[in-house]
Each structure stands twice: as C-alpha cells, then as structure tokens.
Amino acid sequence: MMHPYKAVFIDLDGTLLNRQAQVSERNNACLKKLVALGVHIVIATGRPVESIRRLVAQIQSPSPVISLSGSMVHKSLFGEPLAAQIIPFETMHSLLEVCRGLGGVKNILLDEAEGFYALQDDPVIDEFIGMYGKKPNMFTYDNVPQGPVLSILVHAREDRRVIYETLQDQFGDLVHFTYFREYPWIELSAFESNKGQAMSIVCQHLGIALEETIAIGDGANDLEMIAAAGLGIAMENGDDEVKAVADRVAPHHTQDGVAQILEEIFQLKS
C-alpha cells in the first residue's frame, strides 16, 4: 500500500531510546522494516554524531543524520557533512564574557564537528565523554577556541532560569536558545539553527516535501521539527508545549511508543 510519508525524523532520548539509553528490539525491528520499504529514517537529536553511530548503526539506514539539535547534518550515519550552522566567533566570545560574570555558571561546553571543549574538568561532563568517546579539550575565558563552534552548553542547576533569562535578554536576537524542563544545561546554537531548519535541509537533499514527513519527539528542541512536519507526533512522556504543537501523541518511550505508532501508520505487523 502506498503511504503519503516518505521520511520519518526521530529524536533519541525520551523518544526512540528506552530508560537504558538503548533502542529496544521492537523499535529496532520496526525501523528496519521501514528502511526496507524505502522510507527514510532520519535520526534528529541533540547528541553528537559519534554517539548516534554507536546507538543506531544496527538500523542500517542510509539516510542523513541530524546532530547537535540541528547544528550539524551528515549525508548518512558515516557520511560526510551536508550542512553546519556555526555560532559567529564574536557572538561566542561576547557570550562567554557575560557567563564569566554570572556566579551560577558551573561549566560550559563548546561543541565542534569532531569533539568538544570544556571549561571545567568535573563529573558533569562524564556523559559527554561517553557520547563523544573521548575526553574534551580544555579552554579558559582568556583562551577560547579559535575554530568553528556549533553549539554552547551552559551548566547551571540552581540559577538556571535566571541565567537563561539573562543570556536571552542580551543574545536572544543572535543565538537560538533551548531550555529543557529538567536537564541542567542551557543549549545555545546559531540563531537559525534548530531541528526544523535541519529537517528542511534534509528534505531538499532527498527531494521530498515537508508534507511527506513524520517527526517524533518529546522535548523543547523538537518543537520546530514537529510543528513543520506533515505529521507531528509527541511522546506521551513529552513536554506539554511539544504536545501542544503535535498532531498526535504516541505511547510512552518506555513502551516502544515509536514502534507502536509507526506500525499503525504504516500498517506493519509487530
């Protein structure tokens, strides 16, 4: 049977991955079936591409991959870059200077295409060492990286809301902000960078229309992607603001919600 959807854009954490940060057997089998049917399975996540490769290589999708919340797009999981959204150096430098004067900033990460920098060597960066598969280079406020930076993560647990509002007041027209409900990092990227914008780049590359896409996610960095898709799907465990822009709600990510809803839409047997 012919289906109107030619591509499915899927977030990882809180969406495709279970609580063990793994792709379940059912989700894996479902996506493999769609790949075999010629449907483009495009992973779209805040994680770096190195982490995506370790998590979803078994799906064997030849389609593009969106990483760093839309700041980086690769032509395929192990393919060359298709697009990158860089934060202008002067903007990054000015933002770091403001962070220097904010007492609640505990750490800062700067993402590059092939690695990352950290302001402090402390346990909060362990999850990123795991994602990248290597330790960061270190930087200081007086010695910042000169190469292209794709995203900035500011760690601020107790004063996170105040720091977010302070930075947004000064840089809201220069960078794109993502504030997560419980995650202790504030994410900043190039002003035009988000998963929805990256989805448009992928669709143009694949020669398909946005109306022919499905997007599935749970968090604040999925908003633009879900709103722009032909069919936007929020997870049951997702933020209320994500559900508000979605067309449908999938079951909880711990219940193979991605597989459940895609099996229904594409009439697959579980």
Helices and strands as residue ranges (DSSP letters): E 7-10, I 12-16, H 25-36, E 40-43, H 49-56, G 57-59, E 65-67, G 68-70, E 72-74, E 81-84, H 89-100, E 107-111, E 116-118, G 123-125, H 126-132, E 137-138, E 151-155, H 160-171, E 175-179, E 185-190, H 195-206, G 210-212, E 213-217, G 220-222, H 223-228, E 231-235, H 240-245, E 248-250, G 253-255, H 257-265
